[in-house]
Amino acid sequence: MKRYFVTGTDTEVGKTYVTCLLSRSLAACQQSVANFKPVAAGAEFINQQLCNEDALLLQVSASKALAYEQVNPFCFEPAIAPHIAAANAGVEVTVESIEQSLSLDSFDEDIALVEGAGGWLVPLNDNQSFADIPAALDCDIILVVGMRLGCINHALLTVESIRARGMKLAGWVANEIDPDMSAYADNLVTLTQLISAPLIAEVRYSRDKESPLVSSDQLAPLL
């Protein structure tokens, strides 16, 4: 199983949207895909189970149905920083508990997509951050860059931190979250020149429909 940890340059940059798009695109390339969101904050009760909207989207976008608690083992109701939500619930979430809860070795899918929460260095607890998860799960990194003012700085700082931790950046996705962004094309060219990893997909803003599937040629770095 190939494993990828999907992180972003910030919160609300479209990590879940991109992860679901990649999941469907990989499935169209005859790859079976399992999706996971280990920790989620911001949830409501559905059929007496606390569920996060993003985790539900990941659940239905996977190649086969997994139980919700397999997709999202740590779910908290308030939409606040995950480590604060966990502390308020009296729960300590650690890299070790995530590794044990996901049990990726027990799955036989071709690819696992593991989505983080917020940005790369969001705290997990007092001593660990989400950036510690991919090494424990043996994941390479996919970076979602939210294309808006300031994205170059945020993207390059994130890439620098990923490299400094000795992690492999498998590729990045440009996600146009601001349809009115000035000099969008110029920003994209700059990022493509400065990020020494392949641009897997350019996802343009759409109000009405899902983005087209990513082609097999673009997905080649992940296959």
C-alpha positions as CSV (number, residue, x, y, z in Angstrom):
1,M,0.0,0.0,0.0
2,K,1.3,3.4,-0.9
3,R,0.5,6.0,1.7
4,Y,0.1,9.7,1.4
5,F,-0.5,12.4,4.1
6,V,-2.5,15.3,2.7
7,T,-1.7,18.6,4.4
8,G,-2.4,22.2,3.5
9,T,-0.9,25.6,3.7
10,D,-3.6,26.6,6.1
11,T,-7.1,25.7,7.3
12,E,-9.9,26.1,4.7
13,V,-7.7,25.6,1.7
14,G,-9.7,22.6,0.4
15,K,-7.8,19.6,1.7
16,T,-10.9,17.5,1.9
17,Y,-12.2,18.6,-1.6
18,V,-8.8,17.8,-3.1
19,T,-8.4,14.5,-1.2
20,C,-11.9,13.3,-2.5
21,L,-10.9,14.4,-6.0
22,L,-7.7,12.5,-5.9
23,S,-9.5,9.5,-4.4
24,R,-12.0,9.4,-7.3
25,S,-9.3,10.1,-9.9
26,L,-7.0,7.3,-8.6
27,A,-10.0,4.9,-8.6
28,A,-10.6,5.8,-12.3
29,C,-7.0,4.6,-12.8
30,Q,-7.9,1.2,-11.4
31,Q,-6.4,2.0,-8.0
32,S,-8.3,1.0,-4.8
33,V,-8.2,3.8,-2.3
34,A,-8.9,4.0,1.4
35,N,-9.4,7.5,2.9
36,F,-8.8,8.5,6.5
37,K,-9.0,11.6,8.7
38,P,-7.5,10.6,12.0
39,V,-8.6,13.7,13.9
40,A,-11.5,16.1,13.3
41,A,-12.9,18.9,15.2
42,G,-16.3,20.3,14.3
43,A,-19.0,17.6,14.3
44,E,-22.6,16.9,15.0
45,F,-24.5,13.8,16.0
46,I,-26.0,11.7,13.2
47,N,-27.8,8.5,14.3
48,Q,-26.3,8.9,17.7
49,Q,-22.8,9.0,16.4
50,L,-20.6,12.2,16.4
51,C,-19.6,12.8,12.8
52,N,-17.5,15.3,11.0
53,E,-18.7,16.5,7.6
54,D,-15.2,16.3,6.0
55,A,-14.7,12.7,7.3
56,L,-18.1,11.7,5.9
57,L,-17.1,13.0,2.4
58,L,-13.9,11.0,2.6
59,Q,-15.8,8.0,3.7
60,V,-18.1,8.0,0.6
61,S,-15.3,8.9,-1.8
62,A,-13.2,5.8,-1.0
63,S,-13.2,2.7,-3.1
64,K,-15.0,0.7,-0.5
65,A,-17.1,1.6,2.5
66,L,-15.4,1.6,5.8
67,A,-17.1,2.2,9.2
68,Y,-17.0,5.8,10.2
69,E,-14.8,5.1,13.2
70,Q,-12.2,3.5,10.9
71,V,-12.1,6.7,8.8
72,N,-12.2,9.1,11.7
73,P,-11.2,7.5,15.1
74,F,-10.9,10.9,17.0
75,C,-13.9,13.2,16.5
76,F,-14.7,16.2,18.6
77,E,-17.8,18.4,18.5
78,P,-16.6,22.0,18.8
79,A,-15.0,23.5,15.6
80,I,-11.8,24.7,17.3
81,A,-8.2,23.7,17.2
82,P,-8.1,19.9,17.5
83,H,-5.7,19.8,20.5
84,I,-7.9,22.2,22.4
85,A,-11.0,20.2,21.5
86,A,-9.3,17.0,22.7
87,A,-8.2,18.6,25.9
88,N,-11.6,20.0,26.6
89,A,-13.0,16.4,26.1
90,G,-10.4,14.9,28.5
91,V,-8.8,13.0,25.6
92,E,-5.1,12.9,24.8
93,V,-4.6,12.2,21.1
94,T,-1.0,11.1,20.3
95,V,0.8,9.9,17.2
96,E,0.9,6.5,18.8
97,S,-2.8,6.3,19.4
98,I,-3.5,7.4,15.8
99,E,-1.2,4.7,14.5
100,Q,-2.9,2.1,16.6
101,S,-6.4,3.3,15.7
102,L,-5.9,3.4,11.9
103,S,-4.0,0.1,11.6
104,L,-3.1,0.8,8.0
105,D,-1.3,-2.6,7.8
106,S,-4.6,-4.3,8.0
107,F,-5.9,-2.8,4.7
108,D,-5.2,-4.2,1.3
109,E,-6.1,-1.2,-0.8
110,D,-3.5,0.1,-3.3
111,I,-3.4,3.6,-1.8
112,A,-4.2,5.3,1.5
113,L,-4.9,9.0,1.7
114,V,-4.6,10.3,5.2
115,E,-5.9,13.9,5.6
116,G,-4.6,16.1,8.4
117,A,-6.4,19.0,10.1
118,G,-5.6,22.7,9.5
119,G,-2.0,23.3,8.3
120,W,1.2,21.3,8.6
121,L,2.3,22.3,12.1
122,V,-1.1,22.4,13.9
123,P,-0.5,20.9,17.4
124,L,-1.8,17.4,18.2
125,N,-1.0,17.7,21.9
126,D,1.5,19.5,24.1
127,N,4.5,17.7,22.6
128,Q,3.5,16.6,19.1
129,S,2.0,18.1,16.0
130,F,0.2,16.8,12.9
131,A,3.6,17.0,11.2
132,D,4.7,14.0,13.3
133,I,2.0,11.7,11.9
134,P,3.3,10.9,8.4
135,A,6.6,9.6,9.6
136,A,4.8,7.3,12.0
137,L,2.5,6.1,9.3
138,D,5.2,5.8,6.7
139,C,3.5,8.4,4.4
140,D,4.9,10.7,1.8
141,I,3.3,14.2,1.6
142,I,0.8,15.8,-0.7
143,L,0.6,19.6,-0.1
144,V,-2.6,21.4,-1.0
145,V,-1.8,25.1,-1.7
146,G,-4.8,27.4,-1.3
147,M,-4.4,29.8,-4.1
148,R,-5.0,33.2,-2.6
149,L,-3.0,36.3,-1.6
150,G,0.0,35.1,0.6
151,C,0.0,31.6,-0.8
152,I,3.6,31.7,-2.0
153,N,5.0,32.4,1.5
154,H,2.8,29.9,3.1
155,A,3.6,27.2,0.6
156,L,7.4,27.7,0.7
157,L,7.5,27.8,4.5
158,T,5.5,24.5,4.6
159,V,7.7,22.9,2.0
160,E,10.8,24.0,3.9
161,S,9.5,22.4,7.1
162,I,8.6,19.2,5.3
163,R,12.1,18.9,3.9
164,A,13.7,19.8,7.2
165,R,11.9,16.9,8.8
166,G,13.3,14.5,6.2
167,M,9.9,13.8,4.7
168,K,9.3,13.3,1.0
169,L,7.0,15.8,-0.8
170,A,5.4,13.5,-3.4
171,G,3.7,16.5,-5.1
172,W,1.4,19.5,-4.6
173,V,-2.0,20.7,-5.7
174,A,-2.9,24.2,-6.6
175,N,-6.5,24.8,-5.4
176,E,-8.1,28.0,-6.5
177,I,-10.1,29.0,-3.4
178,D,-10.3,32.7,-4.3
179,P,-11.8,33.2,-7.8
180,D,-10.9,36.9,-7.6
181,M,-7.2,36.3,-6.8
182,S,-5.0,38.9,-8.6
183,A,-2.2,37.5,-10.8
184,Y,-3.3,33.9,-10.3
185,A,-1.3,32.6,-13.3
186,D,1.9,34.5,-12.2
187,N,1.6,33.0,-8.7
188,L,1.2,29.5,-10.1
189,V,4.3,30.0,-12.3
190,T,6.3,31.2,-9.3
191,L,5.2,28.2,-7.2
192,T,5.9,25.8,-9.9
193,Q,9.4,27.2,-10.3
194,L,10.2,27.2,-6.6
195,I,8.6,24.0,-5.4
196,S,10.9,21.1,-6.4
197,A,8.1,18.5,-6.5
198,P,5.6,17.8,-9.2
199,L,2.4,19.8,-9.6
200,I,-0.2,17.0,-9.5
201,A,-3.2,19.0,-10.2
202,E,-4.5,22.5,-10.8
203,V,-8.0,22.7,-9.4
204,R,-9.9,25.7,-10.7
205,Y,-12.7,27.4,-8.7
206,S,-16.2,26.1,-9.4
207,R,-19.4,27.1,-7.8
208,D,-21.7,24.6,-9.4
209,K,-19.9,21.4,-10.2
210,E,-17.1,19.1,-9.2
211,S,-13.7,19.5,-10.8
212,P,-12.8,17.1,-13.6
213,L,-10.9,14.0,-12.6
214,V,-7.1,14.3,-12.5
215,S,-5.6,12.5,-15.5
216,S,-3.4,9.4,-15.1
217,D,-0.4,11.4,-16.5
218,Q,-0.8,14.0,-13.7
219,L,-1.2,11.2,-11.1
220,A,1.9,9.4,-12.2
221,P,4.0,10.6,-9.2
222,L,1.5,8.9,-6.9
223,L,1.2,5.6,-8.8
